[in-house]
Amino acid sequence: MARRDQLVSFLCFFLIVSAVAGGLCVSATVLPMRVGKQYVVGGRSGWRTPPPASVDLYAKWAAGIRFYVADSIEFVYKNDSVVKVDKFGYYHCNATAAAANDGSVLFLLDAPGFAYFSSADADHCKKGQRLMINVDSAPSPSPSPSPAPQEAATASAATSSSAATAAHALLLAAMAMMGLILGEW
């Protein structure tokens, strides 16, 4: 009798784990996760002191990109440096933090809001070698085009039907296993 109680306990545990795992599988198919993108600052030209006629080089580069939390930016350079600064440091070319000067550094954009970077060389910064970007929160999933009313009902039913089918199949398999094991006792 004790062995049967242990078996029933095991099967209850198995059913709970199966239900949780099934729920995770269903939610993983319904809730897409965003993976951040990586950008090289300045594109192919990399991080360098802009020519005199292009002091807004990095502002123009950043204007063409929408940055989100979880994205990262890489500074690639030769004989130069980069440092993350605050707003004051950006506008006044005043870098107080330790500068990276090994030729390449990657920054993770981990919070929404403005992020500021500059060359640790104040002269380079004053010549335009600085970057300000606005980091947005993770984007919401883009809505898909609206199907015709009949198609919408069918698609909605198919989506909820497939999730329900997966959950029911998992539950039926667990119940069948419990029936087989208990039937032997």
N, C-alpha and C positions, 0 to 999 in steps of 0.2 A: 504493500500500500504506500509506503514511503517513497518507493521508486516512482510510482504513478504520480504522486504529488510533485516530485521533482520534475517529471516530464511535463506536467501541466504548467508548472512555473516557467519552464524553459519555453514552452509553446506560447505562453502569454507574452514573455519577453520578445520572442521572435515576431509575434504579431505587431507589437508596439514598434519595434525597430523597422519592420517592413512598412508600416504606415508612415513613419517619419521619413524613411528613405524614398518612398513613393511620393510624398508631399514635396520633398526637395527636388526630385526629378521633374515633377510637374512645374514647380515654380521656376526651375532653371530654364525650362523651355518657354515660359511666359515672360520672365523678366530678363531682358538682355542687359549685359554689363558693358560698360564702355572701357576700352583699353586706350590709354593715352597715346598721342602721336609724338614723334620726336622731330624737331626742326633744327637745322644748322643755321645759326645766325649769320645773315648776309649771304646765304646760299653758297654758290660755288666760290665766291670771292672770300668768304669767311669773315673773320673779325680783324679789321685793320683800320688804320686812320683814313677816313674818307678824303677824297681829293677836295681842294678848296671850293670848288663849285658844287659840291654835293654834301654839305654838312648835315643835311636831313636824310642821308642815305639809309640809316637804320629805322627812322620813323616811317619812311616809304616802304621799306621791307616789311615791317611789322603791320602796316596798314592793310596788307593783302592777306593777312592770316587772322583767323579767330582762334584765340588760345583758350583752352579749358583746363580746369583742375585735372591733374593726372598727366597732362602733356609735359614734355621736357624740351629744353632748349640747350643746344650744344654750341659752345664757342670754340672755334678752331682758329689758331693763330700761330705766327712765328715772331719771335723776338718782341713779344708784347705781354699783356696781362689782362685780366678781367676780374672785377670785384662786384659783388652784389651790394648795392647801396640803398639808403633810404631816399625819400623825396628831396630832402635838402642836399644830400650828397650828389644826387643826379643834377639838380639845377645849378649847384655851385662847384661842381667838379671837386668834391671833397670826399675822398675815399679814406675811411678810417679802419675798415676791416682788412683782414689778411687777403692779399691778392693771389689768385691762381696764375702761375706763369709757366706751366709745364707744356703748353702747346695745345691742350684740349681740356675742356671742363664741361661737365653736364650738370644742369640745374633742373630739379624737379619742380614743376609749378604745382604746389600742394595746397594753395589757398586762393580763394577768389579775391580780386582787387588788383591794384597796380603793383607791378614788380619793376625794379629799377636796377640797371647794370651800367658800369662804365669801365673804361680803361683805368688802371691804377695810376697811370701817368697823367697828371692834371693837364698837361699841354695837349695830349692826344684827346682827352675828354673835351676840352674847350674847342677842339677842331671838329667835334661831332662824333667822336667814338664813344657813344653812349646809347643806351637802349631803354625805352620805357614801353612796357606792354600791359594791357588790361587783360586779366585772367577771369574768365567767366566760370560760373558753376557748371557742373556737368550738364550737357544738353539733354533735354527731354527727347524721347524717341520721336522721330519725325512721323507725322500722320501719313498713312498711306492714302492714295486716292479713294474717294468714296465709290464703292460699287453700286450698281443698281439695287433697288430694294430687295428684289428676289435673291440676287447674288449675296447680299449682305446677310440675309437670314440664313442662307445655306452655309456661308463661310463661318458665321458665328456658331452655328450648330455643330459644324465639323470640328472647330477648334475645341469647344467644350466637350464634345463627344469623344475626341481622341484622348483628352486628359482624363475623362471619366473612365474610358475603356482601360487605360493603363492602370489606374488605381483599382478598378474592379478585378482585373486580371491578377494583380499582385495579391489582393485579398483572397480571391478564389484559390490561388496556389497555396497560400498559407493555410487556408481551411482544409484543403485536400490533404496536405501533409499532416495536419493535426488529426484528421479522420483516419488516415492510414496508420499512424502511430498508435492512436488510442484503440483502434480496431484490433490490434495485435494483443492487447492486454486483456 
